[in-house]
Amino acid sequence: MTTLSIRVPDSLHRAIKDLATKDGYSMNQFLITAAAEKLSAMETVDYLRQRAERANLKDFDRLLSLVPDSEPDRGDELPVKSKRRGKRRS
């Protein structure tokens, strides 16, 4: 395992600490999870772009823009806690 030192604004540090504590996580667990979620989202987009290229889909971004922005199906919603914080992905 590697140790990483980063500099963050005091306000962001407080917000992360408060949120992690409220949800029962250490700051370390919170930040590792956040980084893993971001990495997963970015790798998924890259994977889909590669698949689109292999399938000879010319304009992947235009195709993605055609996907309607709609509410999730029943049962696929985020927990209520997460909804009030806004979007967490990307």
N, CA, C and O atoms as a printed pandas DataFrame, in Angstrom:
     atom_number atom_name residue_name chain_id  residue_number  x_coord  y_coord  z_coord
0              1         N          MET        A               1    0.852   -1.161    0.000
1              2        CA          MET        A               1    0.000    0.000    0.000
2              3         C          MET        A               1    0.899    1.225    0.000
3              4         O          MET        A               1    1.985    1.203    0.577
4              5         N          THR        A               2    0.446    2.294   -0.648
5              6        CA          THR        A               2    1.212    3.518   -0.773
6              7         C          THR        A               2    0.561    4.634    0.027
7              8         O          THR        A               2   -0.664    4.728    0.102
8              9         N          THR        A               3    1.384    5.468    0.618
9             10        CA          THR        A               3    0.884    6.659    1.311
10            11         C          THR        A               3    0.940    7.825    0.342
11            12         O          THR        A               3    1.930    8.007   -0.366
12            13         N          LEU        A               4   -0.124    8.614    0.314
13            14        CA          LEU        A               4   -0.221    9.749   -0.590
14            15         C          LEU        A               4   -0.564   10.986    0.222
15            16         O          LEU        A               4   -1.540   10.989    0.972
16            17         N          SER        A               5    0.218   12.015    0.078
17            18        CA          SER        A               5   -0.080   13.282    0.746
18            19         C          SER        A               5   -0.641   14.249   -0.285
19            20         O          SER        A               5   -0.048   14.450   -1.345
20            21         N          ILE        A               6   -1.780   14.846    0.027
21            22        CA          ILE        A               6   -2.384   15.828   -0.878
22            23         C          ILE        A               6   -2.732   17.083   -0.094
23            24         O          ILE        A               6   -2.918   17.040    1.122
24            25         N          ARG        A               7   -2.817   18.187   -0.797
25            26        CA          ARG        A               7   -3.219   19.448   -0.180
26            27         C          ARG        A               7   -4.652   19.746   -0.616
27            28         O          ARG        A               7   -4.969   19.724   -1.805
28            29         N          VAL        A               8   -5.498   20.019    0.352
29            30        CA          VAL        A               8   -6.890   20.367    0.052
30            31         C          VAL        A               8   -7.254   21.618    0.838
31            32         O          VAL        A               8   -6.718   21.851    1.922
32            33         N          PRO        A               9   -8.156   22.419    0.300
33            34        CA          PRO        A               9   -8.608   23.592    1.051
34            35         C          PRO        A               9   -9.230   23.170    2.382
35            36         O          PRO        A               9   -9.811   22.090    2.491
36            37         N          ASP        A              10   -9.104   24.028    3.384
37            38        CA          ASP        A              10   -9.648   23.721    4.713
38            39         C          ASP        A              10  -11.134   23.404    4.660
39            40         O          ASP        A              10  -11.604   22.493    5.340
40            41         N          SER        A              11  -11.873   24.157    3.850
41            42        CA          SER        A              11  -13.323   23.940    3.777
42            43         C          SER        A              11  -13.653   22.554    3.222
43            44         O          SER        A              11  -14.591   21.905    3.687
44            45         N          LEU        A              12  -12.889   22.105    2.236
45            46        CA          LEU        A              12  -13.120   20.775    1.679
46            47         C          LEU        A              12  -12.748   19.702    2.696
47            48         O          LEU        A              12  -13.445   18.696    2.827
48            49         N          HIS        A              13  -11.664   19.914    3.405
49            50        CA          HIS        A              13  -11.233   18.978    4.443
50            51         C          HIS        A              13  -12.321   18.823    5.503
51            52         O          HIS        A              13  -12.656   17.705    5.893
52            53         N          ARG        A              14  -12.867   19.936    5.963
53            54        CA          ARG        A              14  -13.936   19.886    6.978
54            55         C          ARG        A              14  -15.163   19.154    6.449
55            56         O          ARG        A              14  -15.758   18.331    7.145
56            57         N          ALA        A              15  -15.533   19.464    5.211
57            58        CA          ALA        A              15  -16.723   18.840    4.630
58            59         C          ALA        A              15  -16.536   17.322    4.500
59            60         O          ALA        A              15  -17.447   16.555    4.812
60            61         N          ILE        A              16  -15.372   16.897    4.046
61            62        CA          ILE        A              16  -15.097   15.465    3.914
62            63         C          ILE        A              16  -15.110   14.801    5.283
63            64         O          ILE        A              16  -15.699   13.736    5.463
64            65         N          LYS        A              17  -14.453   15.443    6.246
65            66        CA          LYS        A              17  -14.392   14.874    7.595
66            67         C          LYS        A              17  -15.787   14.749    8.200
67            68         O          LYS        A              17  -16.127   13.716    8.775
68            69         N          ASP        A              18  -16.596   15.806    8.070
69            70        CA          ASP        A              18  -17.961   15.786    8.615
70            71         C          ASP        A              18  -18.802   14.699    7.961
71            72         O          ASP        A              18  -19.495   13.946    8.645
72            73         N          LEU        A              19  -18.739   14.621    6.645
73            74        CA          LEU        A              19  -19.545   13.649    5.917
74            75         C          LEU        A              19  -19.099   12.221    6.229
75            76         O          LEU        A              19  -19.931   11.341    6.449
76            77         N          ALA        A              20  -17.804   12.000    6.248
77            78        CA          ALA        A              20  -17.292   10.664    6.556
78            79         C          ALA        A              20  -17.700   10.237    7.959
79            80         O          ALA        A              20  -18.139    9.107    8.172
80            81         N          THR        A              21  -17.552   11.143    8.907
81            82        CA          THR        A              21  -17.922   10.843   10.291
82            83         C          THR        A              21  -19.415   10.546   10.402
83            84         O          THR        A              21  -19.817    9.590   11.066
84            85         N          LYS        A              22  -20.228   11.365    9.752
85            86        CA          LYS        A              22  -21.682   11.187    9.789
86            87         C          LYS        A              22  -22.086    9.829    9.222
87            88         O          LYS        A              22  -23.010    9.190    9.723
88            89         N          ASP        A              23  -21.387    9.393    8.172
89            90        CA          ASP        A              23  -21.712    8.117    7.533
90            91         C          ASP        A              23  -20.970    6.934    8.150
91            92         O          ASP        A              23  -21.120    5.801    7.692
92            93         N          GLY        A              24  -20.166    7.191    9.191
93            94        CA          GLY        A              24  -19.482    6.109    9.885
94            95         C          GLY        A              24  -18.219    5.600    9.205
95            96         O          GLY        A              24  -17.827    4.449    9.400
96            97         N          TYR        A              25  -17.578    6.454    8.408
97            98        CA          TYR        A              25  -16.349    6.080    7.718
98            99         C          TYR        A              25  -15.192    6.920    8.237
99           100         O          TYR        A              25  -15.392    8.004    8.786
100          101         N          SER        A              26  -13.986    6.408    8.058
101          102        CA          SER        A              26  -12.808    7.241    8.286
102          103         C          SER        A              26  -12.626    8.103    7.040
103          104         O          SER        A              26  -13.164    7.792    5.978
104          105         N          MET        A              27  -11.870    9.179    7.177
105          106        CA          MET        A              27  -11.582   10.008    6.004
106          107         C          MET        A              27  -10.846    9.184    4.953
107          108         O          MET        A              27  -11.082    9.344    3.756
108          109         N          ASN        A              28   -9.970    8.320    5.394
109          110        CA          ASN        A              28   -9.218    7.469    4.475
110          111         C          ASN        A              28  -10.172    6.592    3.666
111          112         O          ASN        A              28  -10.053    6.518    2.443
112          113         N          GLN        A              29  -11.117    5.927    4.333
113          114        CA          GLN        A              29  -12.086    5.080    3.633
114          115         C          GLN        A              29  -12.920    5.908    2.661
115          116         O          GLN        A              29  -13.164    5.491    1.529
116          117         N          PHE        A              30  -13.350    7.069    3.105
117          118        CA          PHE        A              30  -14.180    7.939    2.269
118          119         C          PHE        A              30  -13.428    8.328    0.993
119          120         O          PHE        A              30  -13.968    8.218   -0.108
120          121         N          LEU        A              31  -12.184    8.782    1.147
121          122        CA          LEU        A              31  -11.418    9.248   -0.011
122          123         C          LEU        A              31  -11.044    8.104   -0.948
123          124         O          LEU        A              31  -11.034    8.291   -2.164
124          125         N          ILE        A              32  -10.738    6.927   -0.409
125          126        CA          ILE        A              32  -10.438    5.775   -1.258
126          127         C          ILE        A              32  -11.677    5.384   -2.060
127          128         O          ILE        A              32  -11.582    5.087   -3.251
128          129         N          THR        A              33  -12.830    5.385   -1.409
129          130        CA          THR        A              33  -14.072    5.048   -2.106
130          131         C          THR        A              33  -14.390    6.081   -3.179
131          132         O          THR        A              33  -14.776    5.722   -4.291
132          133         N          ALA        A              34  -14.230    7.362   -2.853
133          134        CA          ALA        A              34  -14.499    8.423   -3.831
134          135         C          ALA        A              34  -13.569    8.297   -5.037
135          136         O          ALA        A              34  -14.015    8.430   -6.176
136          137         N          ALA        A              35  -12.290    8.042   -4.799
137          138        CA          ALA        A              35  -11.340    7.885   -5.896
138          139         C          ALA        A              35  -11.686    6.655   -6.743
139          140         O          ALA        A              35  -11.612    6.707   -7.971
140          141         N          ALA        A              36  -12.060    5.559   -6.097
141          142        CA          ALA        A              36  -12.420    4.338   -6.826
142          143         C          ALA        A              36  -13.665    4.557   -7.677
143          144         O          ALA        A              36  -13.736    4.074   -8.806
144          145         N          GLU        A              37  -14.652    5.286   -7.142
145          146        CA          GLU        A              37  -15.868    5.576   -7.912
146          147         C          GLU        A              37  -15.545    6.425   -9.134
147          148         O          GLU        A              37  -16.053    6.159  -10.223
148          149         N          LYS        A              38  -14.714    7.434   -8.968
149          150        CA          LYS        A              38  -14.336    8.303  -10.082
150          151         C          LYS        A              38  -13.571    7.516  -11.135
151          152         O          LYS        A              38  -13.844    7.648  -12.328
152          153         N          LEU        A              39  -12.626    6.708  -10.711
153          154        CA          LEU        A              39  -11.846    5.885  -11.629
154          155         C          LEU        A              39  -12.752    4.936  -12.407
155          156         O          LEU        A              39  -12.597    4.773  -13.617
156          157         N          SER        A              40  -13.687    4.318  -11.716
157          158        CA          SER        A              40  -14.621    3.404  -12.357
158          159         C          SER        A              40  -15.455    4.115  -13.418
159          160         O          SER        A              40  -15.649    3.592  -14.515
160          161         N          ALA        A              41  -15.943    5.296  -13.092
161          162        CA          ALA        A              41  -16.759    6.056  -14.044
162          163         C          ALA        A              41  -15.947    6.415  -15.288
163          164         O          ALA        A              41  -16.429    6.281  -16.413
164          165         N          MET        A              42  -14.721    6.868  -15.078
165          166        CA          MET        A              42  -13.880    7.251  -16.213
166          167         C          MET        A              42  -13.501    6.043  -17.070
167          168         O          MET        A              42  -13.495    6.127  -18.298
168          169         N          GLU        A              43  -13.188    4.932  -16.427
169          170        CA          GLU        A              43  -12.837    3.729  -17.180
170          171         C          GLU        A              43  -14.038    3.184  -17.944
171          172         O          GLU        A              43  -13.878    2.625  -19.028
172          173         N          THR        A              44  -15.226    3.339  -17.398
173          174        CA          THR        A              44  -16.429    2.881  -18.093
174          175         C          THR        A              44  -16.641    3.662  -19.375
175          176         O          THR        A              44  -16.958    3.078  -20.410
176          177         N          VAL        A              45  -16.469    4.986  -19.320
177          178        CA          VAL        A              45  -16.618    5.808  -20.527
178          179         C          VAL        A              45  -15.562    5.404  -21.562
179          180         O          VAL        A              45  -15.873    5.271  -22.746
180          181         N          ASP        A              46  -14.326    5.211  -21.123
181          182        CA          ASP        A              46  -13.273    4.775  -22.052
182          183         C          ASP        A              46  -13.621    3.432  -22.684
183          184         O          ASP        A              46  -13.454    3.245  -23.889
184          185         N          TYR        A              47  -14.103    2.503  -21.870
185          186        CA          TYR        A              47  -14.485    1.184  -22.363
186          187         C          TYR        A              47  -15.596    1.302  -23.409
187          188         O          TYR        A              47  -15.537    0.659  -24.456
188          189         N          LEU        A              48  -16.601    2.120  -23.123
189          190        CA          LEU        A              48  -17.710    2.279  -24.064
190          191         C          LEU        A              48  -17.243    2.935  -25.361
191          192         O          LEU        A              48  -17.713    2.579  -26.441
192          193         N          ARG        A              49  -16.315    3.895  -25.258
193          194        CA          ARG        A              49  -15.763    4.518  -26.465
194          195         C          ARG        A              49  -15.023    3.475  -27.314
195          196         O          ARG        A              49  -15.167    3.446  -28.536
196          197         N          GLN        A              50  -14.237    2.630  -26.661
197          198        CA          GLN        A              50  -13.506    1.597  -27.395
198          199         C          GLN        A              50  -14.464    0.627  -28.073
199          200         O          GLN        A              50  -14.257    0.236  -29.221
200          201         N          ARG        A              51  -15.513    0.243  -27.354
201          202        CA          ARG        A              51  -16.514   -0.663  -27.945
202          203         C          ARG        A              51  -17.199   -0.004  -29.138
203          204         O          ARG        A              51  -17.459   -0.651  -30.152
204          205         N          ALA        A              52  -17.489    1.298  -29.005
205          206        CA          ALA        A              52  -18.134    2.023  -30.104
206          207         C          ALA        A              52  -17.212    2.062  -31.324
207          208         O          ALA        A              52  -17.669    1.905  -32.456
208          209         N          GLU        A              53  -15.921    2.272  -31.091
209          210        CA          GLU        A              53  -14.972    2.295  -32.206
210          211         C          GLU        A              53  -14.917    0.932  -32.891
211          212         O          GLU        A              53  -14.899    0.857  -34.120
212          213         N          ARG        A              54  -14.889   -0.142  -32.110
213          214        CA          ARG        A              54  -14.855   -1.485  -32.691
214          215         C          ARG        A              54  -16.126   -1.776  -33.485
215          216         O          ARG        A              54  -16.091   -2.524  -34.462
216          217         N          ALA        A              55  -17.234   -1.193  -33.072
217          218        CA          ALA        A              55  -18.507   -1.416  -33.756
218          219         C          ALA        A              55  -18.710   -0.404  -34.883
219          220         O          ALA        A              55  -19.772   -0.361  -35.505
220          221         N          ASN        A              56  -17.677    0.413  -35.142
221          222        CA          ASN        A              56  -17.727    1.435  -36.188
222          223         C          ASN        A              56  -18.836    2.460  -35.957
223          224         O          ASN        A              56  -19.435    2.953  -36.913
224          225         N          LEU        A              57  -19.105    2.776  -34.713
225          226        CA          LEU        A              57  -20.044    3.860  -34.409
226          227         C          LEU        A              57  -19.251    5.155  -34.505
227          228         O          LEU        A              57  -18.298    5.354  -33.752
228          229         N          LYS        A              58  -19.623    6.012  -35.396
229          230        CA          LYS        A              58  -18.807    7.174  -35.731
230          231         C          LYS        A              58  -18.787    8.254  -34.659
231          232         O          LYS        A              58  -17.728    8.805  -34.357
232          233         N          ASP        A              59  -19.915    8.557  -34.096
233          234        CA          ASP        A              59  -19.983    9.711  -33.197
234          235         C          ASP        A              59  -20.532    9.290  -31.842
235          236         O          ASP        A              59  -21.708    9.497  -31.540
236          237         N          PHE        A              60  -19.667    8.699  -31.034
237          238        CA          PHE        A              60  -20.076    8.163  -29.736
238          239         C          PHE        A              60  -20.691    9.233  -28.834
239          240         O          PHE        A              60  -21.724    8.997  -28.209
240          241         N          ASP        A              61  -20.056   10.415  -28.762
241          242        CA          ASP        A              61  -20.584   11.474  -27.899
242          243         C          ASP        A              61  -21.972   11.925  -28.353
243          244         O          ASP        A              61  -22.838   12.200  -27.522
244          245         N          ARG        A              62  -22.186   12.001  -29.668
245          246        CA          ARG        A              62  -23.513   12.383  -30.168
246          247         C          ARG        A              62  -24.535   11.312  -29.798
247          248         O          ARG        A              62  -25.662   11.630  -29.420
248          249         N          LEU        A              63  -24.141   10.041  -29.908
249          250        CA          LEU        A              63  -25.048    8.957  -29.535
250          251         C          LEU        A              63  -25.391    9.016  -28.050
251          252         O          LEU        A              63  -26.547    8.823  -27.674
252          253         N          LEU        A              64  -24.393    9.281  -27.202
253          254        CA          LEU        A              64  -24.670    9.392  -25.769
254          255         C          LEU        A              64  -25.626   10.545  -25.479
255          256         O          LEU        A              64  -26.467   10.443  -24.587
256          257         N          SER        A              65  -25.504   11.630  -26.221
257          258        CA          SER        A              65  -26.379   12.782  -25.979
258          259         C          SER        A              65  -27.834   12.467  -26.310
259          260         O          SER        A              65  -28.733   13.176  -25.858
260          261         N          LEU        A              66  -28.081   11.425  -27.085
261          262        CA          LEU        A              66  -29.449   11.032  -27.436
262          263         C          LEU        A              66  -30.140   10.239  -26.324
263          264         O          LEU        A              66  -31.357   10.059  -26.351
264          265         N          VAL        A              67  -29.370    9.772  -25.359
265          266        CA          VAL        A              67  -29.960    9.019  -24.247
266          267         C          VAL        A              67  -30.749    9.993  -23.385
267          268         O          VAL        A              67  -30.192   10.989  -22.922
268          269         N          PRO        A              68  -32.029    9.731  -23.161
269          270        CA          PRO        A              68  -32.848   10.681  -22.404
270          271         C          PRO        A              68  -32.409   10.772  -20.943
271          272         O          PRO        A              68  -32.010    9.781  -20.331
272          273         N          ASP        A              69  -32.492   11.982  -20.407
273          274        CA          ASP        A              69  -32.220   12.213  -18.988
274          275         C          ASP        A              69  -33.533   12.000  -18.255
275          276         O          ASP        A              69  -34.418   12.855  -18.295
276          277         N          SER        A              70  -33.661   10.872  -17.592
277          278        CA          SER        A              70  -34.920   10.544  -16.942
278          279         C          SER        A              70  -34.669    9.991  -15.547
279          280         O          SER        A              70  -33.542    9.646  -15.192
280          281         N          GLU        A              71  -35.715    9.916  -14.784
281          282        CA          GLU        A              71  -35.634    9.364  -13.438
282          283         C          GLU        A              71  -35.299    7.877  -13.522
283          284         O          GLU        A              71  -35.705    7.210  -14.473
284          285         N          PRO        A              72  -34.571    7.352  -12.549
285          286        CA          PRO        A              72  -34.253    5.918  -12.566
286          287         C          PRO        A              72  -35.507    5.072  -12.367
287          288         O          PRO        A              72  -36.505    5.532  -11.812
288          289         N          ASP        A              73  -35.434    3.834  -12.827
289          290        CA          ASP        A              73  -36.530    2.899  -12.606
290          291         C          ASP        A              73  -36.719    2.689  -11.108
291          292         O          ASP        A              73  -35.781    2.845  -10.327
292          293         N          ARG        A              74  -37.923    2.337  -10.720
293          294        CA          ARG        A              74  -38.205    2.084   -9.314
294          295         C          ARG        A              74  -37.270    0.986   -8.796
295          296         O          ARG        A              74  -37.133   -0.072   -9.410
296          297         N          GLY        A              75  -36.641    1.256   -7.672
297          298        CA          GLY        A              75  -35.693    0.328   -7.084
298          299         C          GLY        A              75  -34.247    0.636   -7.442
299          300         O          GLY        A              75  -33.327    0.123   -6.805
300          301         N          ASP        A              76  -34.034    1.481   -8.469
301          302        CA          ASP        A              76  -32.680    1.861   -8.872
302          303         C          ASP        A              76  -32.280    3.237   -8.339
303          304         O          ASP        A              76  -31.214    3.748   -8.681
304          305         N          GLU        A              77  -33.124    3.834   -7.507
305          306        CA          GLU        A              77  -32.834    5.161   -6.987
306          307         C          GLU        A              77  -31.661    5.122   -6.018
307          308         O          GLU        A              77  -31.370    4.090   -5.414
308          309         N          LEU        A              78  -30.993    6.263   -5.878
309          310        CA          LEU        A              78  -29.963    6.394   -4.852
310          311         C          LEU        A              78  -30.641    6.462   -3.495
311          312         O          LEU        A              78  -31.797    6.872   -3.396
312          313         N          PRO        A              79  -29.934    6.066   -2.459
313          314        CA          PRO        A              79  -30.516    6.219   -1.119
314          315         C          PRO        A              79  -30.839    7.686   -0.862
315          316         O          PRO        A              79  -30.192    8.572   -1.421
316          317         N          VAL        A              80  -31.821    7.942   -0.032
317          318        CA          VAL        A              80  -32.270    9.311    0.237
318          319         C          VAL        A              80  -31.113   10.184    0.699
319          320         O          VAL        A              80  -31.028   11.341    0.288
320          321         N          LYS        A              81  -30.215    9.668    1.542
321          322        CA          LYS        A              81  -29.060   10.434    2.015
322          323         C          LYS        A              81  -28.265   10.999    0.847
323          324         O          LYS        A              81  -27.883   12.169    0.868
324          325         N          SER        A              82  -28.010   10.183   -0.173
325          326        CA          SER        A              82  -27.178   10.595   -1.306
326          327         C          SER        A              82  -27.877   11.622   -2.185
327          328         O          SER        A              82  -27.224   12.502   -2.747
328          329         N          LYS        A              83  -29.201   11.521   -2.311
329          330        CA          LYS        A              83  -29.932   12.432   -3.190
330          331         C          LYS        A              83  -29.756   13.883   -2.767
331          332         O          LYS        A              83  -29.598   14.752   -3.625
332          333         N          ARG        A              84  -29.777   14.167   -1.487
333          334        CA          ARG        A              84  -29.715   15.564   -1.068
334          335         C          ARG        A              84  -28.332   16.172   -1.271
335          336         O          ARG        A              84  -28.179   17.394   -1.254
336          337         N          ARG        A              85  -27.328   15.325   -1.461
337          338        CA          ARG        A              85  -25.971   15.821   -1.711
338          339         C          ARG        A              85  -25.742   16.125   -3.175
339          340         O          ARG        A              85  -24.717   16.704   -3.533
340          341         N          GLY        A              86  -26.654   15.755   -4.004
341          342        CA          GLY        A              86  -26.479   15.986   -5.428
342          343         C          GLY        A              86  -25.777   14.821   -6.089
343          344         O          GLY        A              86  -25.539   13.782   -5.474
344          345         N          LYS        A              87  -25.452   15.013   -7.346
345          346        CA          LYS        A              87  -24.815   13.946   -8.109
346          347         C          LYS        A              87  -23.418   13.697   -7.575
347          348         O          LYS        A              87  -22.673   14.636   -7.295
348          349         N          ARG        A              88  -23.069   12.436   -7.437
349          350        CA          ARG        A              88  -21.758   12.080   -6.909
350          351         C          ARG        A              88  -20.859   11.509   -7.989
351          352         O          ARG        A              88  -19.659   11.350   -7.764
352          353         N          ARG        A              89  -21.392   11.203   -9.126
353          354        CA          ARG        A              89  -20.619   10.545  -10.166
354          355         C          ARG        A              89  -20.047   11.569  -11.129
355          356         O          ARG        A              89  -20.527   12.695  -11.258
356          357         N          SER        A              90  -19.008   11.122  -11.789
357          358        CA          SER        A              90  -18.316   11.819  -12.863
358          359         C          SER        A              90  -17.341   12.822  -12.419
359          360         O          SER        A              90  -16.700   13.469  -13.247
